[in-house]
């Protein structure tokens, strides 16, 4: 399905620019971290009680801080120093920040990629059918899409979660089950409701892009030739319209992965993710101690930024390679 010209464009744009290499390196690193999280984590991410002898959370290297404790009826200030057992310190519940950081990557990537695929399977067929047939079919399908676009994504997501509820799906961790990471959680929570809600929020963008492509392609000569040879509308959609509509759809998909990562983090921050192993949830827990223990929120925030940047850099690469007529901002 990938032509020689597209393959050549992908190769040439990748070799000529540093940005897609950086994006690929970041994304591969985050994916590997997510896949092998049980082996990379140093502590059970759900276990609490990792405090210093004075009962205070450990800071990471370079983040010494002072805290107050009550001893013999008097308030005393003590200095809490880092420990080599906790690379990024611990949070207010005494949980290892590094271990929760690597596990949090799983949720962000799983929701981002899974919801994008679901949205593709919903939006692309709807858009292709609407654009190819036109008329009343187009009017009905696009009015549904326009209705959903009338609501801000976060507001619509919160409303849908209120209807369906929070339903995390617990999936056995194959690495732990195989005995390769003893002491780690045997099951991992996947925020099923958030994934479905994210797909229901963004499918309309795929529908609109697919519709525009189908409206343009349906009048092409090869489509008319296929129709004259007796090809059915279904066959024309699958064999001709869909393959020639993929370029903008692929570019949009890379953008939407980053959008969903941010949406999931926002929902987790507000407490609607259905799992506590999320970067957004960690940021919410760290906001109250941002002045005294900034590392609790800082490291998951960095993870979100790096994940979004990596996907966007690859999206720019796909856009420049698949549609050279569109100039990127850096050109």
Secondary structure, DSSP 8 states (H G I E B T S, - for coil): ---HHHHHHHHHHHHH-HHHHHHHHHHHHHHHHHHTHHHH-SS-TT----B-TTS-B---TT--EEEEEEETTEEEEEEE---TT-TT-B-TTS-BHHHHHHHHHHHHHHHHHHHHHHHHHHHHHHHHHHHHH-HHHHHHHHHHHHHHHTS-HHHHHHHHHHHH---EEEEE-HHHHTTSSTTS-SEEEEEHHHHHHHHHHHHHHHHHHHHHHHHHHTTSHHHHHHHHTT--HHHHIIIIITGGGHHHHHHHHHHHHHHHHHHHHHHHHTT-SS-S-SHHHHHHHHGGGTTT-THHHHHHHHHHHHHHHHHHHHHHHHHHHH-TTS--TT-
